[in-house]
């Protein structure tokens, strides 16, 4: 039977290949190319820890597994993954050698322990004695019945000890490279105008004689290896055990996870390699990846900034509506404002919470948290709010993958300060990005806050492309209040979520609402009217919605998509009336936003969302999809999609073959119109104009900055056309939400 969709894991590997393309692209600054190697490696680690580990379980246990969506033929998918990964490893090594040559042209040299001059040798000896020796404990692994716990985020130096005269039996040892404590890159004394770097493992290699001299050996050979383990956390359904206890237990069990990948230096001694594989219970059926001398390239995201050519990253700037105002809140209460990160400054969100923390009329703040910055200013603002007598509630998702431990620590700190902390709901992750602030206004209360597509994390907001709607709209705030009431009273059922009339929450409503909106476009197309859908998200893998999009394409609906990562949809089919335009943009910023636009007979409907179209988001998470009511904000979003769909520098075409061809032949066009007559006019104009290079992230920065320079109408001085809407908005903001407080 022919597949209707592309396997999600194969599609994900295609995405990571696009990351590797960025490392290979000579037009990118050298430091950015090195960083993309690090991102590629880090992505691979997480892929093996989660997806490959899950597939291995599926292949091993099959239908015996409960509550797990079984992929078709997981064994065949694993074989395909191994084939692709080996090909990508070969390409990775080629790109790295290319980059090393480029680094040498800039007088940046990565030296190993055999390439040091006399001064550098003395430096490495002293550095080892002063900073390294006390941080390493060699393990003589032959004398240990079982290998000790190996940290999967670490790299290990495996050592063979022998004598040149062959009089003593060889011994094996391993040393954990303490890069987390010391750092991976050590700057060496260098000639003027040059930068010499040595890796920490090579510092250890140079000093092996000093480490093992008392064993009586005089030959030391060493190779680096790395182990990736199953990181999927099994949370049992024992009702007598708290969620926190389950997560703590899961974190401990994760340390004991089965090895799912073994990466090693292909020059490693054959006897040592066989010994390690036996000790790790690995066989040829497992992911055994021979590589080069260097492993764990994810550290290269932090390579020293010693490059001549710097990146083009520009600084975020304030939204124009906040340029000449003392308080974020004053503007927000008069009109909706959409922040577009990382172009707009995230400080506006922090300022909003700081203002609420000290405002004597603010009585309560409620907020969701999924992934927080390590030194979160969001948390600091919330703690200050509690100290100022506000009631603060934080829905903290403890099961945010790989952030579980950090979120447990945040929970403890917040509760110490008097914050009410809500934790995970059984079988549902809370992934919505919401904030509600309650403010007294005379005898009533008004509510304001925000809905976002991205995490409340000021660090990632510098590099993640997201949208954040600041609003006091009554309909939106009523539903945000409903969602928080559900998060506090989830045991009473999902009626609160089902009662939302503006926001579209998961897991109750989004799937059905998307079906309804797509069906309307299908109906319009079949009636000969213009019909179109624009989708932007991280991942598209839900088979039910993909099938609905196939139906729409066959009916004549124009579909255009920007999908950063997984795209399981076949975008080419002879039965489609119009070709589906699907691209992926991988550039300096991570495209993280979710945006859904439906032509709706010319009265476009636009939504921002925290949810991708994946089974896990639609059916197993609390998510929020928010309609955009403000026509100016809607126009901005459509304009930005116009720009992204015209990208011919960093866009790759998502075709059925996963070829990742650059969309360099694309001429400037528009997300709309949907009707044929206007499309023909645009095509004629485009054909007469020579194509220009459009790098959408730079174009969007310029688009938004131009708006900031030109300025926008002051919120308190709307034209006659918008006056009635503004008065209605102020009435809405004053409306009490008592009807939902006790639902």
Secondary structure, 3 states (H helix, E strand, C coil): CCCCECCHHHHHHHHHHHHHHHHHCCCCCHHHHHHHHHHHHHHHHHHHHHHHHHHHHHHHHHHHCCCCCCCCCHHHHHHHHHHHHHHHHHHHHHHHHHHHHHHHHCCEEEECCCCCCHHHHHHHHHHHHHHHHHHCCCECHHHCCCCCCCCCCCCEEEEEEECCCCCCCCEEEEEECCHHHHCCEEEECCCCCCEEEEEHHHHHHHCHHHHHHHHCCCEEEEEEEEEEECCCCCCCCCCCCCHHHHHHHHHHHHHCCCEEEEEEECCCCHHHHHHHHHHCCCCCCCEEEEECCCCCHHHHHHCCCCCCCCCCCCCCECCHHHCCCCCHHHHHCCCCEEEEECCECCHHHHHHHHHHHHCCCEEEEEEEECCCCCCCHHHHHHHHHHHCCCEEEEEECCCCCCCHHHHHHHHHHHHHCCCEEECCECCEEECCEEEEEEEEECCEEEEEEEEECCCCCCCHHHCEEEEEEEECCHHHHHHHHHHHHHHHCHHHCCHHHHCCCCCEEECCCHHHHHHHHHHHHHHHHHCCCCCEEEEEECCECCHHHHHHHHHHHHHCCEEEEEECCCECECCCCCCCCCCCEEEEECCCCEECCEEEEECHHHCCEEEEECCCECHHHHHHEEEEEEECCCHHHHHHHHHHHHHHHCCCCCEEECCCCCCCCECCCCCCCCCCCCCHHHHHHHHHHHHHCCCCCCCHHHHHHHHHHHHHHHCCCCCCCCCHHHHHHHHHHHHHHHCCCHHHHCC
